Amino acid sequence: MGIVELDIVHMISNAGPMVQFVMLLLLFFSIMSWAIILIKYRYIRRAFRESAEFTEFFWKSRDLSNAFAKAKQLPGSPQARIFRIGYVELKKTSQAAVPSAPPDPSSNKQSGHPNMSMDARFTGTDNIQRALRRAITTEMTRMTQMVPFLATTGNTAPFIGLFGTVWGIMNSFVGIGQKGSANLAVVAPGISEALVATAAGLAAAIPAVIAYNFFMSKIRVVESELDSFSADLLNIIERDILRIERRRS
């Protein structure tokens, strides 16, 4: 095994400048891909773990203020983050729906504060829905950050390696022409050096493609869960508004 590794290092060191540049470029793609894989794996694993914890607490408590306190303790949860945004928007809507001064008895009694309050509250749910949609978009942008680089590596690394191989084989044929001999001892070293670039391209691309597909499948699950959670949260808010208005009437 050690002899094979030494031969690979020897072939790379004896390769032409273009093949060596290709190998350095592929090494850069490989290092960046593995760094992204480790970072995103830890990020997504934490997101799933904390989101499961927050969702369980949310449905058990059914108290928005307690859920808000819990959400602040789970900064890695996408559900907790969009809930905090929705809860803050709900507080703003509740404060805006409360009249700043008592109604004037001499004013027109047909103005109907209860109806105005209810309209304002349901208008507020539209604002909450827009805030939740913006929050989901932000979360998806955060989740997919750096992941496209894996797709780029998977798509381009094999072709970069192939380019290095073609270039190395071209140089090998030039050497054959200069020496005037085409026996195996002359041809094999140059071709083997060139093929190392293709192998390096595949070695960089295969993990990147696997990781990209894995992360995108997890991100689609997170997006579906965020859509479901935001819809459930809006339903809870609207039911609370209707219940409050029925009590007032």
ABEGO torsion letter per residue (X at the ends): XAAAAAAAAAAAAABBAAAAAAAAAAAAAAAAAAAAAAAAAAAAAAAAAAAAAAAAAAAAAGBAAAAAAAAAABAABAAAAAAAAAAAAAAAAAAAABBABBBBAABBAAAGAAAAAAAAAAAAAAAAAAAAAAAAAAAAAAAABGAAAAAAAAAAAAAAAAAAAAAAAAAAAAAAAAAGBABAAAAAAAAAAAAAAAAAAAAAAAAAAAAAAAAAAAAAAAAAAAAAAAAAAAAAAAAAAAAAAAAAX
